Amino acid sequence: MKTDSFDHILIETPEDGIVTLTINRPDKLNALNSTVLNELEQAISSFEKSRDFGVMIITGAGEKAFVAGADIKELSALDRTRGEKASARGQHIFSLIENSSKPIIAVVNGYALGGGAELAMACHLRYASEKALIGLPEVTLGIIPGYGGTQRLPLLVGKANALEMILTGQPVKAEKAEAIGLVNKVLPANEVMDQAKKTASKILNNGPLALSKAIQAVNSATADGNFAKEAALFGQLCDSDDFKEGTSAFLEKRKAEFRGN
Ligand code: COA
């Protein structure tokens, strides 16, 4: 398995069959810029091919964040065509995770916002620290979730909870995330990685072929998401004044004033 030469991803490969991938851009709360996304794709492909590792754990570097979303500076430069492409690219990488033949567990150690929540949702299991905050704040920027969030969230939490989160843009605390089925379990911050490793070890006792078919079978029950529609709508919004205002306001650290254009 490829373990080095990444700028923003750390890979740990102890000899227990579990690989830990840490998104490592803590000064920007591990936001997903194109380098992070490219490296994530390479690491997932390498894990898929590896014979030595049966489970991957994904987490974020630092005390504060799992991943605080797609990189808003990069987003702010998108227009309709590039926006639709960027959305499809994120969807593709997260689908590699969801359709991995080997289980991938998210350890949500802090903010999981926008693309961060979507990354966690693409994983097969999610364990959250008590201080995790999970949400899809895209509408506060004048866009919608574009990395599969509009399709995966309703499957996990039901349409009403999903719409409440997506339309308000407000994150939910870990406890509520567990209550609505968004995460499997909440644990104290210093126990959450151990819990993920315990679960990973249990999984590793089982037949790899059966695990792979189990993922395929469960995914086939929930695979009808209309990702192309999400990407097209995301792209449309990238041409709007509201999107320019929302992303500029974030970067200028002020409140956005939307006009509905
Ligand atoms: N993209 C790019 N940069 C981001 C980012 C993102 N999604 N999230 C955080 N950052 C950067 C900030 O701009 C800041 O950079 P700076 O130090 O160069 O100014 C740094 O990370 C720390 O973030 P800051 O906002 O100062 O931390 P905070 O504790 O005050 O607030 C959050 C934390 C998570 C509430 C806030 O960073 C936030 O709202 N982030 C954006 C979340 C979002 O909308 N994600 C969806 C994107 S589609």
Boltz pocket constraint, residues with backbone or C-beta under 6 A from the ligand:
constraints:
  - pocket:
      binder: B
      contacts: [[A, 26], [A, 27], [A, 28], [A, 29], [A, 31], [A, 32], [A, 68], [A, 69], [A, 70], [A, 71], [A, 72], [A, 73], [A, 111], [A, 113], [A, 114], [A, 115], [A, 137], [A, 138], [A, 141], [A, 250]]
      max_distance: 6.0
